[in-house]
Amino acid sequence: MSEELTPENPEIAQTESDEPIKQRKNGLYPGVSDELAESMKSGWADTELHGLEPIAQASETAARRAALSARFPGERIVVPAGNLKTRSNDTEYAFRASTEYAYLTGNQTEDGVLVLEPTVSGHDATIYLLPRSDRENGEFWLDGQGELWVGRRHSLAEAEQVYGIPASDVRELAGHLAEATGPVRVVRGHDAGIEAALTDKVTREHDDELRVFLSEARLVKDAFEIGELQKAVDSTVRGFEDVVKILDKAEATSERYIEGTFFLRARVEGNDIGYGSICASGPHACTLHWVRNDGPVRSGDLLLLDAGVETHSLYTADVTRTLPVNGRYTELQKKIYDAVYEAQEAGIAAVKPGAKYRDFHDAAQRVLAEKLVEWGLVEGPVERVLELGLQRRWTLHGTGHMLGLDVHDCAVARTETYVDGTLEPGMCLTVEPGLYFQADDLTVPQEYRGIGVRIEDDILVTEDGNRNLSADLPRRSDEVEAWMAQLKG
């Protein structure tokens, strides 16, 4: 990784905010000569882009902003994308725009801010962005975030064409907001500078109401979102196929080989993984969010793979399969797997418009409780087990969650509209029951210990029931075995 050629003399180059470009302490160049500075200012072709097409979701993002405007008339609304976060020293994590900002704009660049200014008839939207890096002051080649270091960004004129929103220079926004009058709401937690400019103008209560509204707005997906979720799932299915084909290599190395294999598919076909992949082999399958992925992969064990591709528009899949590493379930593994499959079938059948959100969870939990009683692992009757929640020792988690721009989407929606709410067409959720027998659980027979099984699919509520977006990935135990044999063929 190259080092920036930053000057010692702060008068030679200034950043976009008129701050001196930071000098790397041990940089090899002590400064920039006047002659070189002049040379770098000229001799560059005009690369401004014209006639750009708007993003595919431009009409949808406009409709979302209109709904936001209608909900908070007469109030200024501020939605930041967020800033780069330091990973270590002078390296940053890959940037991921805040969900609220991406939902309302389709833009994904750091430091961006959407502002809705109140008008008599509603709001005027402006997207505040960094313009292209400055060639006159040298920022484009001297600053670590300059164009020659991290790549070209859109000019403001280009951004207006792409996102369908008037664009302005974000460097002027903090001052503008500091002088603003009237009610203001901001989505907190993403941009400390913007929040500081608004510190005497906002309240936690009003800002929380804004975030709740934007979370609940995402409960029902529009046609673009459903299409993106299907793309994410389709790529995820191919990623699972990739993993099955390399299980012999994973046996020779570790769970990391599985993680890397799926990640390759995510980066080739999408933006990234939607969350840390869970590549849990053997007893690691009993750790719900096992993302260390550094354990052995052994023939005879089960592999619990919970992973999802994130599309370029940031919608993520979330799919789990529990696979026999050698391609065949043992008798006990199959018994446990089939019980989870039966529970998932019951859960999926309960997903339909007009049903309570909790119905699919209750249906799946009842099946699992029945199995645990049948196997003699917990004392019945089943109603007692469910009333006391005794099955939770081995089921642990809820049976699903909303899915979208976040893997656990709509997370700050009100309880009455989410977990206590009613399913509607366009909602997308996971159904993912599981049974987990910890390696140190002395309440179950030895042969159960260390076996963990989860099956998870992404389910869209339709007008007349539901559609399994991940139906192309086999679920039934015999189908899983046949599918694996064919892929390993």
Secondary structure in CASP SS format (residue, H / E / C, confidence):
PFRMAT SS
TARGET T0000
AUTHOR 0000-0000-0000
METHOD secondary structure of the structure
MODEL  1
M C 1.00
S C 1.00
E C 1.00
E C 1.00
L C 1.00
T C 1.00
P C 1.00
E C 1.00
N C 1.00
P C 1.00
E C 1.00
I C 1.00
A C 1.00
Q E 1.00
T C 1.00
E C 1.00
S C 1.00
D C 1.00
E C 1.00
P E 1.00
I C 1.00
K C 1.00
Q C 1.00
R C 1.00
K C 1.00
N C 1.00
G C 1.00
L C 1.00
Y C 1.00
P C 1.00
G C 1.00
V C 1.00
S C 1.00
D H 1.00
E H 1.00
L H 1.00
A H 1.00
E H 1.00
S H 1.00
M H 1.00
K H 1.00
S C 1.00
G C 1.00
W C 1.00
A C 1.00
D C 1.00
T C 1.00
E C 1.00
L C 1.00
H C 1.00
G C 1.00
L C 1.00
E C 1.00
P C 1.00
I C 1.00
A C 1.00
Q C 1.00
A H 1.00
S H 1.00
E H 1.00
T H 1.00
A H 1.00
A H 1.00
R H 1.00
R H 1.00
A H 1.00
A H 1.00
L H 1.00
S H 1.00
A H 1.00
R H 1.00
F C 1.00
P C 1.00
G C 1.00
E C 1.00
R E 1.00
I E 1.00
V E 1.00
V E 1.00
P E 1.00
A C 1.00
G C 1.00
N C 1.00
L C 1.00
K C 1.00
T E 1.00
R E 1.00
S E 1.00
N C 1.00
D C 1.00
T E 1.00
E E 1.00
Y C 1.00
A C 1.00
F C 1.00
R C 1.00
A C 1.00
S C 1.00
T H 1.00
E H 1.00
Y H 1.00
A H 1.00
Y H 1.00
L H 1.00
T H 1.00
G C 1.00
N C 1.00
Q C 1.00
T C 1.00
E C 1.00
D C 1.00
G C 1.00
V E 1.00
L E 1.00
V E 1.00
L E 1.00
E E 1.00
P E 1.00
T C 1.00
V C 1.00
S C 1.00
G C 1.00
H E 1.00
D E 1.00
A E 1.00
T E 1.00
I E 1.00
Y E 1.00
L E 1.00
L C 1.00
P C 1.00
R C 1.00
S C 1.00
D C 1.00
R C 1.00
E C 1.00
N C 1.00
G C 1.00
E H 1.00
F H 1.00
W H 1.00
L H 1.00
D C 1.00
G C 1.00
Q C 1.00
G C 1.00
E H 1.00
L H 1.00
W H 1.00
V H 1.00
G C 1.00
R C 1.00
R C 1.00
H C 1.00
S C 1.00
L H 1.00
A H 1.00
E H 1.00
A H 1.00
E H 1.00
Q H 1.00
V H 1.00
Y H 1.00
G C 1.00
I C 1.00
P C 1.00
A E 1.00
S E 1.00
D E 1.00
V H 1.00
R H 1.00
E H 1.00
L H 1.00
A H 1.00
G H 1.00
H H 1.00
L H 1.00
A H 1.00
E C 1.00
A C 1.00
T C 1.00
G C 1.00
P C 1.00
V E 1.00
R E 1.00
V E 1.00
V C 1.00
R C 1.00
G C 1.00
H C 1.00
D C 1.00
A H 1.00
G H 1.00
I H 1.00
E H 1.00
A H 1.00
A H 1.00
L C 1.00
T C 1.00
D C 1.00
K C 1.00
V C 1.00
T C 1.00
R H 1.00
E H 1.00
H H 1.00
D H 1.00
D H 1.00
E H 1.00
L H 1.00
R H 1.00
V H 1.00
F H 1.00
L H 1.00
S H 1.00
E H 1.00
A H 1.00
R C 1.00
L C 1.00
V C 1.00
K C 1.00
D C 1.00
A H 1.00
F H 1.00
E H 1.00
I H 1.00
G H 1.00
E H 1.00
L H 1.00
Q H 1.00
K H 1.00
A H 1.00
V H 1.00
D H 1.00
S H 1.00
T H 1.00
V H 1.00
R H 1.00
G H 1.00
F H 1.00
E H 1.00
D H 1.00
V H 1.00
V H 1.00
K H 1.00
I C 1.00
L H 1.00
D H 1.00
K H 1.00
A H 1.00
E H 1.00
A H 1.00
T C 1.00
S C 1.00
E H 1.00
R H 1.00
Y H 1.00
I H 1.00
E H 1.00
G H 1.00
T H 1.00
F H 1.00
F H 1.00
L H 1.00
R H 1.00
A H 1.00
R H 1.00
V H 1.00
E H 1.00
G C 1.00
N C 1.00
D E 1.00
I E 1.00
G C 1.00
Y C 1.00
G C 1.00
S C 1.00
I E 1.00
C E 1.00
A E 1.00
S E 1.00
G H 1.00
P H 1.00
H H 1.00
A H 1.00
C H 1.00
T C 1.00
L C 1.00
H C 1.00
W C 1.00
V C 1.00
R C 1.00
N C 1.00
D C 1.00
G C 1.00
P C 1.00
V C 1.00
R C 1.00
S C 1.00
G C 1.00
D C 1.00
L E 1.00
L E 1.00
L E 1.00
L E 1.00
D E 1.00
A E 1.00
G C 1.00
V E 1.00
E E 1.00
T C 1.00
H C 1.00
S C 1.00
L C 1.00
Y C 1.00
T E 1.00
A C 1.00
D C 1.00
V E 1.00
T E 1.00
R E 1.00
T E 1.00
L E 1.00
P E 1.00
V C 1.00
N C 1.00
G C 1.00
R C 1.00
Y C 1.00
T C 1.00
E H 1.00
L H 1.00
Q H 1.00
K H 1.00
K H 1.00
I H 1.00
Y H 1.00
D H 1.00
A H 1.00
V H 1.00
Y H 1.00
E H 1.00
A H 1.00
Q H 1.00
E H 1.00
A H 1.00
G H 1.00
I H 1.00
A H 1.00
A C 1.00
V C 1.00
K C 1.00
P C 1.00
G C 1.00
A C 1.00
K E 1.00
Y C 1.00
R C 1.00
D H 1.00
F H 1.00
H H 1.00
D H 1.00
A H 1.00
A H 1.00
Q H 1.00
R H 1.00
V H 1.00
L H 1.00
A H 1.00
E H 1.00
K H 1.00
L H 1.00
V H 1.00
E H 1.00
W C 1.00
G C 1.00
L C 1.00
V C 1.00
E C 1.00
G C 1.00
P C 1.00
V H 1.00
E H 1.00
R H 1.00
V H 1.00
L H 1.00
E H 1.00
L H 1.00
G C 1.00
L C 1.00
Q C 1.00
R H 1.00
R H 1.00
W H 1.00
T H 1.00
L C 1.00
H C 1.00
G C 1.00
T C 1.00
G C 1.00
H C 1.00
M E 1.00
L C 1.00
G C 1.00
L C 1.00
D C 1.00
V C 1.00
H C 1.00
D C 1.00
C C 1.00
A C 1.00
V C 1.00
A C 1.00
R C 1.00
T C 1.00
E C 1.00
T C 1.00
Y C 1.00
V C 1.00
D C 1.00
G C 1.00
T E 1.00
L C 1.00
E C 1.00
P C 1.00
G C 1.00
M C 1.00
C E 1.00
L E 1.00
T E 1.00
V E 1.00
E C 1.00
P C 1.00
G E 1.00
L E 1.00
Y E 1.00
F E 1.00
Q C 1.00
A C 1.00
D C 1.00
D C 1.00
L C 1.00
T C 1.00
V C 1.00
P C 1.00
Q H 1.00
E H 1.00
Y H 1.00
R C 1.00
G C 1.00
I E 1.00
G E 1.00
V E 1.00
R E 1.00
I C 1.00
E E 1.00
D E 1.00
D E 1.00
I E 1.00
L E 1.00
V E 1.00
T E 1.00
E C 1.00
D C 1.00
G E 1.00
N E 1.00
R E 1.00
N E 1.00
L C 1.00
S C 1.00
A C 1.00
D C 1.00
L C 1.00
P C 1.00
R C 1.00
R C 1.00
S H 1.00
D H 1.00
E H 1.00
V H 1.00
E H 1.00
A H 1.00
W H 1.00
M H 1.00
A H 1.00
Q H 1.00
L H 1.00
K H 1.00
G C 1.00
END
